[in-house]
Amino acid sequence: MNAGPLFLGEVSCTAMELVCVRHGRTAWNVVRRFQGHSDIPLDDEGRAQALDLASYLATERFDVARSSDLSRAWVTAEAISAACGVRAVREPRLREMALGAWEGLTWPEIMERTPGLSHDHEMSPKVYTPEGGETFDAVCARVAPVLAEIAATLPIDGRALVVSHAGVMHALMHVALAPEDASGRGVQFVPACILRLRGDGRAPWTIVSVNETAPPRFVREGCPP
């Protein structure tokens, strides 16, 4: 699925909603280096994106907020939670998929070192396990209880903010959606995007929107208005 906002339904006032946010941009995102557990900070654009998200979500109510403890996610979460008046809590189980020896490398560099991989595999974490890294199933196994714990704390119309990473958002969809639900399969999450899931706290959840992004509040340096 190509990057771009996809809206699949309206939010019901009698359903729980998870607002899942990918962190803002980093310098490694720009050159497409795999980050994994490497604690790469937001770049200038990423910090601006975090403020854009904060402004965009400022009028929304959140009962709880959880974030990966990696700085790129945590700084994004702090900006949003401050604007929304909710306390963000660090959750290490929301860290990005551990990529072991691949962290810091681009996909062409990884292919040179790992025979059998192709360009088609770059966005398919289910088909590879990096040396010293995690399987996609392992990521799903640590994300699933976080989802269950958040749902257990929410009232029937509760709303949760979850700030994490592209791999974790794929794992959340894998855990939350019905097996036959293909609406979000193959999506490429862009930096600072929003995934909204709606449900009653038990699987399957329903996708409300994918790759929703905040409009920039300010004209970036070097960019036309």
NORVEN-V733305 format. One record per pair of residues at least 4 apart in sequence whose ideal C-beta (glycine too) atoms are under 6 Angstrom apart, sorted by sequence separation. I is the first residue (numbers start at 0). J is the second residue. If there is no record, write none. Layout:
BEGIN
i->I j->J
i->I j->J
END
This chain:
BEGIN
i->24 j->28
i->41 j->45
i->52 j->56
i->70 j->74
i->76 j->80
i->98 j->102
i->104 j->108
i->109 j->113
i->116 j->120
i->133 j->137
i->153 j->157
i->163 j->167
i->171 j->175
i->172 j->176
i->176 j->180
i->188 j->192
i->27 j->32
i->34 j->39
i->41 j->46
i->67 j->72
i->80 j->85
i->104 j->109
i->133 j->138
i->10 j->16
i->66 j->72
i->110 j->116
i->120 j->126
i->128 j->134
i->198 j->204
i->218 j->224
i->27 j->34
i->66 j->73
i->80 j->87
i->101 j->109
i->196 j->204
i->197 j->205
i->66 j->76
i->125 j->135
i->149 j->159
i->197 j->207
i->76 j->87
i->124 j->135
i->172 j->183
i->27 j->39
i->195 j->207
i->195 j->208
i->25 j->39
i->106 j->121
i->194 j->209
i->25 j->41
i->26 j->42
i->64 j->80
i->25 j->42
i->23 j->41
i->24 j->42
i->192 j->210
i->193 j->211
i->24 j->44
i->25 j->45
i->168 j->188
i->192 j->212
i->24 j->45
i->64 j->85
i->66 j->87
i->68 j->89
i->175 j->196
i->189 j->210
i->23 j->45
i->61 j->83
i->56 j->79
i->64 j->87
i->65 j->88
i->68 j->91
i->165 j->188
i->183 j->206
i->186 j->209
i->61 j->85
i->182 j->206
i->23 j->48
i->53 j->78
i->57 j->82
i->65 j->90
i->69 j->94
i->142 j->167
i->23 j->49
i->49 j->75
i->53 j->79
i->67 j->93
i->168 j->194
i->177 j->203
i->183 j->209
i->52 j->79
i->67 j->94
i->175 j->202
i->176 j->203
i->50 j->78
i->101 j->129
i->142 j->170
i->146 j->174
i->49 j->78
i->53 j->82
i->142 j->171
i->175 j->204
i->40 j->70
i->41 j->71
i->99 j->129
i->100 j->130
i->38 j->69
i->98 j->129
i->99 j->130
i->100 j->131
i->139 j->170
i->143 j->174
i->38 j->70
i->99 j->131
i->138 j->170
i->142 j->174
i->41 j->74
i->99 j->132
i->98 j->132
i->139 j->173
i->97 j->132
i->139 j->174
i->97 j->133
i->96 j->133
i->96 j->138
i->25 j->71
i->22 j->71
i->92 j->141
i->22 j->72
i->150 j->200
i->23 j->75
i->22 j->75
i->92 j->145
i->36 j->94
i->35 j->95
i->36 j->97
i->35 j->97
i->35 j->98
i->33 j->98
i->37 j->102
i->122 j->187
i->35 j->102
i->33 j->101
i->33 j->102
i->95 j->164
i->93 j->163
i->96 j->166
i->32 j->103
i->33 j->104
i->95 j->166
i->32 j->105
i->31 j->105
i->93 j->167
i->76 j->162
i->75 j->162
i->63 j->152
i->72 j->162
i->62 j->153
i->72 j->163
i->62 j->157
i->62 j->158
i->63 j->159
i->64 j->160
i->65 j->161
i->66 j->162
i->67 j->163
i->61 j->158
i->60 j->158
i->61 j->160
i->15 j->153
i->52 j->191
i->15 j->157
i->16 j->158
i->17 j->159
i->18 j->160
i->19 j->161
i->20 j->162
i->13 j->156
i->48 j->191
i->12 j->156
i->17 j->161
i->21 j->165
i->19 j->168
i->19 j->171
i->55 j->213
i->52 j->213
i->28 j->190
i->51 j->213
i->54 j->216
i->51 j->215
i->51 j->216
i->24 j->190
i->21 j->188
i->23 j->190
i->23 j->191
i->21 j->192
i->20 j->193
i->7 j->182
i->19 j->194
i->18 j->195
i->17 j->196
i->16 j->197
i->14 j->197
i->15 j->198
i->0 j->185
i->2 j->187
i->15 j->200
i->0 j->186
i->2 j->189
i->10 j->207
i->7 j->206
i->8 j->207
i->6 j->208
i->5 j->209
i->4 j->210
i->3 j->210
i->4 j->211
i->2 j->210
END
